[in-house]
């Protein structure tokens, strides 16, 4: 169930400084190491996924900067959303995000996660991912080239190292706001299929 024209989402003023605590020495120390080894779970929902294989293979080789794909959400640090999101897909992405351990980060590829891309006026496509999950970084492009993907990952690593990637804290602090938006778009957030009954 997508939002109607007369159902607008009220935006909140999510100030990054509200979530930024005073980091202790050990938290800063941990962020340095955390930024050097990032395991990502890529949720390939659209054409942006086509740029991940070249980014992972020998020409760009993301593993040399400390990033590697991971098969399950419980071991992943980063959730990559690589295209448009249908209402059905959003339900599973929320379920996946909530299985990940803290700290966790969300990266949106291309314009689809920001404004719906070419499907901006579709009844079945979510047009703004950051209403439903906290997005730490958007990578520009439709589809973003491997160079842009690598640049985005390096930016995310710098944000983690400095303690600026705080989407997971925003999700905890403004959980009621995110949950209200999720319920408004989905009706309910529970995954219903033969595996999750």
C-alpha positions as a Python dict, from the first residue, in 0.01 Angstrom:
ca = {
    (1, 'X'): (0, 0, 0),
    (2, 'X'): (180, 311, -121),
    (3, 'X'): (112, 660, 10),
    (4, 'X'): (-168, 859, -147),
    (5, 'X'): (-122, 1217, -260),
    (6, 'X'): (-303, 1352, 46),
    (7, 'X'): (-97, 1137, 285),
    (8, 'X'): (226, 1328, 336),
    (9, 'X'): (497, 1220, 571),
    (10, 'X'): (583, 1479, 830),
    (11, 'X'): (957, 1527, 829),
    (12, 'X'): (1136, 1559, 1158),
    (13, 'X'): (1446, 1763, 1216),
    (14, 'X'): (1696, 1483, 1267),
    (15, 'X'): (2005, 1665, 1380),
    (16, 'X'): (2321, 1459, 1366),
    (17, 'X'): (2456, 1635, 1674),
    (18, 'X'): (2166, 1501, 1882),
    (19, 'X'): (2294, 1147, 1832),
    (20, 'X'): (2665, 1220, 1867),
    (21, 'X'): (2785, 1127, 2212),
    (22, 'X'): (3120, 1208, 2353),
    (23, 'X'): (3328, 918, 2232),
    (24, 'X'): (3563, 754, 2477),
    (25, 'X'): (3917, 663, 2385),
    (26, 'X'): (3823, 300, 2329),
    (27, 'X'): (3526, 389, 2106),
    (28, 'X'): (3752, 606, 1892),
    (29, 'X'): (4008, 328, 1886),
    (30, 'X'): (3739, 77, 1783),
    (31, 'X'): (3613, 308, 1507),
    (32, 'X'): (3959, 313, 1351),
    (33, 'X'): (3964, -66, 1323),
    (34, 'X'): (3596, -87, 1233),
    (35, 'X'): (3654, 145, 938),
    (36, 'X'): (3933, -79, 803),
    (37, 'X'): (3723, -395, 781),
    (38, 'X'): (3372, -353, 645),
    (39, 'X'): (3152, -646, 556),
    (40, 'X'): (2862, -557, 333),
    (41, 'X'): (2532, -718, 256),
    (42, 'X'): (2413, -605, -84),
    (43, 'X'): (2042, -609, -145),
    (44, 'X'): (2029, -596, -523),
    (45, 'X'): (1692, -437, -597),
    (46, 'X'): (1772, -271, -928),
    (47, 'X'): (2020, -193, -1199),
    (48, 'X'): (2279, -44, -959),
    (49, 'X'): (2370, -401, -867),
    (50, 'X'): (2537, -438, -1206),
    (51, 'X'): (2819, -212, -1090),
    (52, 'X'): (2910, -428, -790),
    (53, 'X'): (3084, -717, -975),
    (54, 'X'): (3331, -485, -1154),
    (55, 'X'): (3394, -311, -821),
    (56, 'X'): (3473, -645, -656),
    (57, 'X'): (3695, -788, -929),
    (58, 'X'): (4058, -727, -1012),
    (59, 'X'): (4044, -384, -1176),
    (60, 'X'): (3900, -203, -873),
    (61, 'X'): (3933, -479, -610),
    (62, 'X'): (3736, -345, -314),
    (63, 'X'): (3892, -604, -84),
    (64, 'X'): (4225, -420, -93),
    (65, 'X'): (4064, -128, 91),
    (66, 'X'): (3902, -362, 344),
    (67, 'X'): (3553, -431, 207),
    (68, 'X'): (3412, -774, 140),
    (69, 'X'): (3067, -917, 67),
    (70, 'X'): (2887, -1108, 337),
    (71, 'X'): (2609, -1362, 294),
    (72, 'X'): (2403, -1301, 607),
    (73, 'X'): (2278, -987, 784),
    (74, 'X'): (2400, -1099, 1124),
    (75, 'X'): (2764, -1068, 1018),
    (76, 'X'): (2730, -762, 792),
    (77, 'X'): (2815, -404, 882),
    (78, 'X'): (2678, -226, 575),
    (79, 'X'): (2348, -274, 395),
    (80, 'X'): (2372, -168, 30),
    (81, 'X'): (2046, -79, -142),
    (82, 'X'): (2127, -77, -511),
    (83, 'X'): (1814, 43, -685),
    (84, 'X'): (1445, 119, -659),
    (85, 'X'): (1236, -28, -378),
    (86, 'X'): (893, -173, -425),
    (87, 'X'): (659, -188, -128),
    (88, 'X'): (711, -565, -104),
    (89, 'X'): (1088, -524, -109),
    (90, 'X'): (1081, -253, 159),
    (91, 'X'): (923, -500, 400),
    (92, 'X'): (1214, -742, 357),
    (93, 'X'): (1476, -469, 373),
    (94, 'X'): (1341, -351, 709),
    (95, 'X'): (1341, -710, 831),
    (96, 'X'): (1702, -752, 713),
    (97, 'X'): (1816, -421, 865),
    (98, 'X'): (1671, -510, 1203),
    (99, 'X'): (1864, -840, 1202),
    (100, 'X'): (2197, -661, 1165),
    (101, 'X'): (2410, -594, 1472),
    (102, 'X'): (2493, -240, 1588),
    (103, 'X'): (2673, -40, 1461),
    (104, 'X'): (2525, -82, 1114),
    (105, 'X'): (2525, 146, 813),
    (106, 'X'): (2301, 193, 508),
    (107, 'X'): (2430, 305, 168),
    (108, 'X'): (2188, 398, -111),
    (109, 'X'): (2295, 366, -474),
    (110, 'X'): (2175, 608, -738),
    (111, 'X'): (1872, 829, -757),
    (112, 'X'): (1618, 550, -698),
    (113, 'X'): (1680, 535, -324),
    (114, 'X'): (1668, 913, -299),
    (115, 'X'): (1364, 1005, -510),
    (116, 'X'): (1236, 691, -682),
    (117, 'X'): (1438, 747, -1000),
    (118, 'X'): (1246, 682, -1321),
    (119, 'X'): (972, 517, -1114),
    (120, 'X'): (906, 829, -901),
    (121, 'X'): (533, 833, -983),
    (122, 'X'): (464, 461, -950),
    (123, 'X'): (212, 345, -692),
    (124, 'X'): (428, 44, -604),
    (125, 'X'): (768, 213, -557),
    (126, 'X'): (899, 383, -243),
    (127, 'X'): (1041, 720, -338),
    (128, 'X'): (1251, 806, -30),
    (129, 'X'): (1438, 537, 157),
    (130, 'X'): (1538, 772, 439),
    (131, 'X'): (1175, 792, 558),
    (132, 'X'): (1188, 421, 646),
    (133, 'X'): (1554, 351, 731),
    (134, 'X'): (1838, 586, 823),
    (135, 'X'): (2067, 625, 521),
    (136, 'X'): (2426, 712, 608),
    (137, 'X'): (2549, 775, 255),
    (138, 'X'): (2407, 812, -95),
    (139, 'X'): (2624, 732, -396),
    (140, 'X'): (2530, 953, -688),
    (141, 'X'): (2471, 827, -1038),
    (142, 'X'): (2219, 632, -1235),
    (143, 'X'): (2389, 372, -1224),
    (144, 'X'): (2693, 481, -1024),
    (145, 'X'): (3017, 380, -1194),
    (146, 'X'): (3267, 159, -1006),
    (147, 'X'): (3483, 467, -947),
    (148, 'X'): (3191, 640, -774),
    (149, 'X'): (3119, 325, -572),
    (150, 'X'): (3481, 306, -452),
    (151, 'X'): (3479, 678, -370),
    (152, 'X'): (3156, 634, -174),
    (153, 'X'): (3300, 343, 23),
    (154, 'X'): (3609, 546, 110),
    (155, 'X'): (3383, 830, 225),
    (156, 'X'): (3187, 585, 443),
    (157, 'X'): (3512, 454, 591),
    (158, 'X'): (3616, 810, 678),
    (159, 'X'): (3275, 875, 835),
    (160, 'X'): (3303, 558, 1046),
    (161, 'X'): (3658, 645, 1154),
    (162, 'X'): (3554, 995, 1264),
    (163, 'X'): (3236, 867, 1436),
    (164, 'X'): (3006, 1052, 1192),
    (165, 'X'): (2810, 756, 1050),
    (166, 'X'): (2531, 758, 1307),
    (167, 'X'): (2231, 622, 1119),
    (168, 'X'): (2192, 332, 1360),
    (169, 'X'): (2173, 574, 1653),
    (170, 'X'): (1913, 783, 1467),
    (171, 'X'): (1709, 468, 1412),
    (172, 'X'): (1717, 392, 1784),
    (173, 'X'): (1641, 748, 1891),
    (174, 'X'): (1362, 813, 1637),
    (175, 'X'): (1234, 456, 1619),
    (176, 'X'): (870, 560, 1665),
    (177, 'X'): (891, 802, 1370),
    (178, 'X'): (1051, 543, 1142),
    (179, 'X'): (803, 275, 1253),
    (180, 'X'): (506, 507, 1190),
    (181, 'X'): (630, 570, 835),
    (182, 'X'): (689, 198, 780),
    (183, 'X'): (338, 111, 898),
    (184, 'X'): (187, 390, 686),
    (185, 'X'): (354, 252, 372),
    (186, 'X'): (316, -119, 444),
    (187, 'X'): (12, -152, 665),
    (188, 'X'): (221, -372, 893),
    (189, 'X'): (589, -451, 900),
    (190, 'X'): (585, -825, 960),
    (191, 'X'): (717, -1049, 683),
    (192, 'X'): (454, -1300, 578),
    (193, 'X'): (568, -1594, 373),
    (194, 'X'): (625, -1965, 421),
    (195, 'X'): (959, -1905, 599),
    (196, 'X'): (849, -1640, 852),
    (197, 'X'): (508, -1755, 973),
}
